[in-house]
Amino acid sequence: MTTRTARVELTPAAEELLRRLTGTHGPVMFHQSGGCCDGSAPMCYPRGEFRVGASDVLLGHVAGDVPFWMSADQYRYWSHTHLTVDVVPGRGSGFSLEAPEGVRFLLRSRLLTDEELGRIETEPPLPTGADGA
C-alpha cells in the first residue's frame, strides 16, 4: 500500500486537545460540512455518533487513526489545498466535542504545491462514504 499525499494535519495544540478529547470520549472523528457559521468549522464527534454520507470524502487520518471527513460540496472548494486543523480560544455554538473546553477547532489552509498536485494525480481517488471507508 502506498502512502497518499497528506491533505490534512493538526497543529501541536490541536493534537494535544484531540488527545484529551479521545481520553474522555474514546475514539473520535472529524467532519467538515461547510455551510455558514459553525458549519464551516471542523466538527469533532465520538466515532460512530455521526453518520457519514455516501458522498462524503475521507481526506485522511490525523493523530494516527482519527478520520477526517469532508462533504463533497466542500471538497470541491478545498481539493487544491492542504488543511491544518488548529485550535483557538472561543466557543462555537455547534455540537463539536471541544465546545465545553472554551476553545474551538478551525481550519487553516495553503495551496498544494505543484509537486503535491502531481503526486495526487497519480493516486487513486479518495475514499467516500459509499466505499464503506
C-alpha positions in Angstrom: 0.0 0.0 0.0 1.4 3.4 -1.0 1.2 6.4 1.2 -1.1 9.1 0.0 -0.1 12.7 -0.2 -1.1 14.4 3.1 -4.2 16.5 2.7 -4.8 17.3 6.4 -2.8 17.6 9.6 -3.0 19.0 13.1 -1.1 21.8 14.9 0.5 20.6 18.1 -2.2 22.4 20.1 -4.9 20.7 18.2 -3.2 17.3 18.6 -3.0 17.8 22.4 -6.6 18.8 22.6 -7.6 15.8 20.5 -5.6 13.5 22.8 -7.6 14.9 25.8 -10.9 14.5 24.0 -10.1 10.9 23.0 -9.1 10.2 26.6 -12.5 11.4 27.7 -14.8 10.3 24.9 -13.0 7.3 23.3 -12.3 7.2 19.5 -13.3 10.3 17.7 -13.7 11.6 14.1 -13.7 15.0 12.3 -16.3 16.1 9.8 -16.2 19.3 7.8 -19.6 20.0 6.3 -19.4 23.6 5.2 -22.3 26.0 5.4 -22.3 29.1 7.5 -21.2 29.9 11.0 -20.1 26.9 12.9 -20.9 24.6 10.0 -17.7 26.0 8.4 -15.5 24.7 11.2 -14.3 21.1 11.5 -16.5 19.3 14.0 -15.2 16.6 16.3 -17.6 13.8 17.2 -17.4 10.5 19.0 -16.7 8.0 16.3 -19.9 6.2 15.3 -22.2 9.0 16.5 -22.1 10.9 13.2 -23.3 9.2 10.1 -21.0 9.8 7.2 -22.9 10.3 3.9 -22.2 8.3 0.7 -20.7 11.4 -1.0 -18.5 12.5 2.0 -14.8 12.3 1.2 -12.2 10.8 3.5 -9.3 13.3 3.3 -7.1 11.2 5.6 -6.4 10.4 9.2 -4.8 12.7 11.8 -3.1 11.8 15.1 -2.7 8.3 13.9 -6.2 6.9 13.4 -8.7 9.8 13.6 -10.6 10.0 10.3 -11.1 13.5 8.8 -14.2 13.6 6.5 -15.5 16.4 4.3 -18.7 16.9 2.5 -18.4 16.5 -1.3 -19.6 20.1 -1.8 -16.8 21.4 0.5 -14.3 19.1 -1.1 -14.9 20.7 -4.5 -13.8 24.1 -2.9 -10.9 22.7 -0.9 -9.5 20.0 -3.2 -6.5 22.1 -4.2 -5.5 22.9 -0.6 -3.7 21.3 2.3 -5.6 21.8 5.5 -4.3 22.3 9.0 -6.6 21.9 12.0 -5.8 24.4 14.7 -7.5 25.3 18.0 -8.2 28.8 19.2 -9.8 30.3 22.3 -13.6 30.9 22.0 -16.6 28.8 22.0 -18.5 27.8 18.9 -22.2 27.0 19.1 -22.0 23.6 17.5 -22.0 20.1 18.8 -18.3 19.6 18.5 -16.7 17.9 21.5 -14.3 20.7 22.2 -17.1 23.3 22.9 -17.2 22.8 26.7 -13.4 23.4 26.8 -13.8 27.0 25.9 -11.9 26.5 22.6 -12.8 25.6 19.0 -11.2 23.9 16.1 -10.7 25.8 12.9 -9.0 25.2 9.6 -6.0 26.9 8.2 -5.2 26.2 4.5 -2.5 26.6 2.0 -2.4 25.8 -1.7 -1.0 22.4 -2.6 2.4 22.7 -4.3 2.9 21.7 -7.9 4.8 18.6 -6.6 1.9 17.6 -4.3 -0.7 18.1 -7.1 1.4 15.9 -9.4 1.6 13.1 -6.9 -2.2 13.4 -6.2 -2.9 13.0 -9.9 -1.2 9.5 -9.8 -3.1 8.4 -6.7 -6.4 6.6 -6.7 -9.5 8.8 -5.8 -10.0 9.5 -2.2 -12.4 7.0 -0.4 -16.0 8.2 0.1 -18.7 7.1 2.5 -20.2 5.0 -0.3 -17.0 2.9 -0.2 -17.6 2.0 3.4 -14.3 3.6 4.4 
